[in-house]
Amino acid sequence: MRIRSLHLLAPAMALAIMIPAEALSQARAGAARGNAPVARAAVNPGPAQRAQGPRDVRSSAQRSVNPQGRGNVNGSNVNVGSGGNTVVVNNGRPMDQRRYGAPPPGYRSGGYYYGGGYYYDDDDNEFLEFFGKAAVVTAGAAIVGSIVTTKPTESNGSDCQEQMSGGQVYLYCNGKYYQPVQTGSGTGYQVVNPPPK
Amino acid sequence: MALLRNLILAAVVAGTATPLAAQAATPAKPAKAVAAPAPAAKPALDPDAAAALDRMGAYLRTLKNFDIHVESSSDTILNNGQRIQLDRTVDYAVQMPNRLTARLEGPQGVVNATYDGAAFTVAGQDGYYAQAPMTGSIGNLLSKAYTAYGIDFPLQDLFRWGDASSVTDKPTEGFKVGSAKVGGVMTDHYAFRQPGVDFQIWIDQGDKPLPRKMVITSLEDAAQPQYTALVNWKLNPGRTDSQFTFKPAPGAKQIRFRSEPAAK
């Protein structure tokens, strides 16, 4: 998706944006600090423990001075739902992952694997919510209720089989049922129980 | 000059000496002091700056029908402290009290939100849309959309400042930075502080004090990520009857919001 109107922003940005010197030096210092390598997915999944990667998102700017209905000030980066071992996933690249709390056992990063695991997408840089709370994934072997942000596909890359049941949309592939759900950052795909026969 | 300095010194000495004397003995008459009056401390929130914000809010409250085009750049701070900036646009069409559409375009694509006083709909471009019943004012929509569905509308202040019923925090500090030309238009530039957030606003000079630019600085993170937005207003644009009612694209399917429970 092309990002339009950047050229309109450019002169205004020149006026407005002054990245404080402290932030720059902090960034450099931070890069030296946060150099833990991110574990890549193994072909044969093992119980890998993932270190918090240097390119995980730490925080985002809030988009309103007075957002309503918030408990905390940092409104655009709220942890959703089940805190603790919840992991936010936007795609498979370490840069695109957001983490709240300790990584759950068996959590894996990177790559694309299936067969008991959950799906990552190898897309590029869509790593942020831009319209609300980030989609949340509960890590673990595709347990019912977990959500991924990229459309699951069959292992050979073809689309999942779409079904309607009881007026609801279901996607079926790789032995699992998904339902597309609307999140603050676009469509997510939630693992659900099979539709009633 | 030396005389004045000596007078001030004398006043200081007299001032500091008096309390000690009072403690040491029975209360004595305080020494007469000739001193320059201390300048009154400047209030942290400059009254003129506060008045400018109020004047803008009062003007926004008179607007019933408007379009807003927002171009924003927003910081994200990675764990290693690196700052990434993402650009997005938002197009709002608003008809008070309870009609709104928003088109958000960012690196992830386009999302359209619609509110017609009866239903709130969010549609991506992938053939799915979610819809839920919703009533009440736009302020109510902004809150409920977030608390119930996780939808965070950018720059809600543009609506809250214009909503007399909305309770917004008053800044604790503020001052006028100066005047500045933004996009060729003369504005007054103010900087305010509230708990956890600093913000700057550039307000059009003249009889239509609209915000033309905002910079919101989040203080929760030491890197202080910023959200910068250029705002263009179109007042009283033409409207069509069905503009605020959601129409699904051909073949689009309805899905649920993430926070709604899955079917049993």
Interface residues (C-beta under 8 A of the other chain):
Chain A: M1 I3 R4 S5 L6 L8 L9 A12 M13 L15 A16 I17 I19 P20 A23 Q26 A27 R28 A29 G30 A31 R33 G34 N35 Q52 G53 P54 R55 D56 V57 R58 S59 S60 A61 Q62 R63 S64 V65 N66 P67 Q68 G69 R70 N72 V73 N74 G75 S76 V80 G81 M95 N125 E126 L128 E129 F130 F131 G132 K133 A135 V144 G145 I147 K151 G166 Q168 V169 Q179 P180 V181 Q182 T183 G184 S185 G186 T187 G188 Q190 V192 N193 P195 P196
Chain B: E71 S72 S73 S74 D75 T76 I77 L78 N79 N80 G81 Q82 R83 L86 D87 R88 T89 L104 E105 G106 P107 Q108 G109 V110 V111 A113 V122 G124 D126 Y128 Y129 A130 G139 L142 S143 K144 Y146 T147 Y149 G150 I151 D152 F153 P154 L155 Q156 D157 R160 S166 T168 D169 A180 V182 G183 Q194 P195 G196 V197 F199 K213 M214 V215 I216 T217 S218 L219 E220 D221 A222 A223 Q224 P225 Q226 Y227 T228 L230 K253 Q254 I255 R256 F257 R258 S259 E260 A262 A263 K264
